[in-house]
């Protein structure tokens, strides 16, 4: 039993050290990236509807729907 614990200790230590590093890497990959064309389309919508520039996710739900409807009709 003692030799089993001695053999598993380095493995458990490696897992304990590697887990936070792996989680940090996953965290940065979770954020969705908008396609470059989406930025162009969104900027066109802002220009055509005379709106000041603002991130889409910061707009009201009504404005987000207006953009979505506009995009569906234009592309």
Backbone torsions as a table, in degrees:
resi	resn	phi	psi	omega
1	UNK	NA	-42.0	-179.1
2	UNK	-63.1	-39.6	-179.8
3	UNK	-68.7	-31.9	177.0
4	UNK	-64.3	-44.5	178.6
5	UNK	-63.1	-41.7	179.3
6	UNK	-64.1	-32.9	179.5
7	UNK	-77.6	-33.1	-178.1
8	UNK	-82.6	-22.7	-177.3
9	UNK	-55.8	-48.8	179.0
10	UNK	-62.5	-36.6	178.7
11	UNK	-65.2	-46.7	179.1
12	UNK	-63.9	-37.8	177.3
13	UNK	-64.4	-42.8	178.9
14	UNK	-62.6	-42.6	178.4
15	UNK	-63.8	-42.2	-179.7
16	UNK	-63.8	-34.8	179.5
17	UNK	-79.4	-39.3	-175.2
18	UNK	-76.5	-28.6	-175.9
19	UNK	-58.4	-50.7	179.4
20	UNK	-62.1	-36.6	179.3
21	UNK	-64.4	-43.9	178.8
22	UNK	-64.1	-39.1	179.8
23	UNK	-66.2	-37.6	177.7
24	UNK	-64.2	-42.5	178.2
25	UNK	-61.4	-40.6	179.7
26	UNK	-68.3	-35.6	-177.8
27	UNK	-60.8	-40.4	-177.8
28	UNK	-75.6	-17.8	179.6
29	UNK	-90.3	-9.4	-176.8
30	UNK	-75.0	-29.7	-176.8
31	UNK	-67.9	123.2	179.2
32	UNK	-69.2	142.1	179.1
33	UNK	-105.5	126.9	177.5
34	UNK	-74.0	143.6	177.4
35	UNK	-68.9	146.5	179.2
36	UNK	-54.7	-37.0	179.2
37	UNK	-63.1	-32.5	179.0
38	UNK	-64.1	-38.5	176.7
39	UNK	-61.9	-43.1	-180.0
40	UNK	-63.0	-46.0	-179.2
41	UNK	-63.3	-43.0	-179.6
42	UNK	-64.8	-42.5	177.7
43	UNK	-63.6	-36.3	177.4
44	UNK	-64.2	-42.2	178.3
45	UNK	-61.7	-44.6	178.4
46	UNK	-59.2	-44.0	-178.4
47	UNK	-65.9	-47.9	-177.3
48	UNK	-66.9	-27.0	-179.4
49	UNK	-102.4	10.7	176.3
50	UNK	54.5	47.3	179.1
51	UNK	-108.1	145.8	173.5
52	UNK	-70.3	154.4	-179.0
53	UNK	-68.5	133.9	177.3
54	UNK	-157.1	143.0	176.6
55	UNK	-57.0	138.7	-178.0
56	UNK	-57.9	-41.1	-177.7
57	UNK	-69.7	-9.5	176.8
58	UNK	-98.3	-5.3	177.7
59	UNK	-79.1	161.6	179.2
60	UNK	-66.3	156.9	177.2
61	UNK	-56.4	-34.8	178.7
62	UNK	-64.6	-44.1	178.4
63	UNK	-67.3	-36.8	177.4
64	UNK	-62.4	-38.9	177.5
65	UNK	-68.2	-39.9	177.9
66	UNK	-60.0	-43.2	177.8
67	UNK	-64.0	-44.0	-179.8
68	UNK	-61.2	-43.0	178.2
69	UNK	-64.6	-44.4	179.5
70	UNK	-61.1	-45.5	-179.1
71	UNK	-62.0	-40.2	179.9
72	UNK	-63.0	-34.5	-178.2
73	UNK	-83.8	-17.7	-176.2
74	UNK	-105.8	-15.0	-177.3
75	UNK	-137.8	NA	NA
